[in-house]
Amino acid sequence: MTPAPRVLLPALRPWRVFTRALAGIMPKGLYARSLLIVILPMVLLQSAVALVFMERHWQMVTFRLSNAVTQDIAALIDVYRDFHQLDPDNGKLEDIARRRLNLDVEVLPPGPLPPTLPKPFFSLVDRAMSSEIAKQIRRPFWIDTVGRSNFIEVRVDMGDAILRVVALRSQAYASNSQIFIVWMVGTSLVLITVAILFLRNQIRPILALADAAEEFGKGREIEFRPRGAREVRRAAYAFLEMKRRIERAMEQRTTMLNGVSHDLRTILTRFKLSLALLSDENEARELTADVDEMQRMLEAYLAFARGDIGEAAAPTDIPAMLETLRQEGERLGHATEVVYAGEPVATVRPDAFKRCLANLLINAARHGRRIRLEGACDAKFLQIHVDDDGPGIPAEQREEVFRPFVRLDEARNQDEGGTGLGLAIARDIARSHGGEIYLATSPLGGLRASVRVPV
């Protein structure tokens, strides 16, 4: 029964779109994601706490400074009102304001106050000064906190005059932007440094485990010791136990196959000796051909079952291997050419890899007149193409020919003994190197068999 398709509720669709977009911009590596998970919440929390508490602190300081400046202005107004008759030119008032209060005071002729300026949206000092002047002086006033960035100008209507007071902006306002930025940058750097040092030691054992699994998958010897967090060590010990079981099973299979091979070869040898003693040459010739055919089939079966598991990987000269295969193709009577580019040395199991390419070469030689071996190697992969100009294989049957003992009507995967194991053995060897074999249409018109293994 086919399951019904999932239908998202309309309210969930925007959330799904958002999560997919977020997944697209998120880092892909565990190290980067762990750093993000550790650092981002701490930085956001640190920012929120610092913003709330520091902003409240500096807001309180600004209101207190504005209150002090307003009190100084109110005191000057009282001095002007009580002692104006004794100091008609206001020189004493201006001197006191300048020397004692660090304010610039000027008494202007009576008249209307300037038009009210638009209030800045984020200016804390404008709100604080306006509130304190309205509360303490209770006279018509005009204030400018943005005209000159370093000064605050206040004009108070005294009735018979306009009192103009100019104060430094720092007298009424304490800026917290620089301190806030320094605080945030400093604490964030400390958090990032601690997180990087900690996570690097946590991620390194995971990377070592991944490298060990990759090397083991390529059939190479590994030196690996579990370390790191408890969960990582548990995974590492499980990997080592799996590795030991696989090696033990491979060793047991090799021992069994060696025994079977020895016993069967002994029997075949007896058959050959008995046939050599027969007087009827025609009958002996037919039976000898059958025994030889049986021996070839036996060798093919054992090679497929064994899979060249005992060979160690080693740096190998790939162009030299391809040249040997070219000579083999020439001996089979086919025009064979070799093209190679990139790094000449790759780490593979030499005999097994050569057997893989030889099977593909023999397969190409059986169905084509021309053979082309094309290789390339970079920092990640070694890739070999074996092309021929034969009839090829239909795309829908290309996967089928890799199955053991499967033979198409126009069989391209049957080896000389007719066992149908040639391509199966080749793919098994490629996969034991951590790679794969792909079939496609050749530029020569026939079949292209591509071997791609990591290096």
Secondary structure, DSSP 8 states (H G I E B T S, - for coil): ---------TTTHHHHHHHHHHHHHS--SHHHHHHHHHHHHHHHHHHHHHHHHHHHHHHHHHHHHHHHHHHHHHHHHHHHHHHTTT-TT-HHHHHHHHHHS--EEEEE-S----------SS-HHHHHHHHHHHHHT-S-EEEESSSSTTEEEEEEE-SSSEEEEEEEHHHH----HHHHHHHHHHHHHHHHHHHHHHHHHHHHHHHHHHHHHHHHHTT--------SSHHHHHHHHHHHHHHHHHHHHHHHHHHHHHHHHHHHHHHHHHHHHHHHT-S-HHHHHHHHHHHHHHHHHHHHHHHHHHTTTT---EEEEHHHHHHHHHHHHHHTT-EEEEEEEE-SEEEE-HHHHHHHHHHHHHHHHHH-SEEEEEEEE-SSEEEEEEEE-S----GGGTTGGGSTT---TT-SS--TTS-S-HHHHHHHHHHHTT-EEEEEE-TTSSEEEEEEEE-
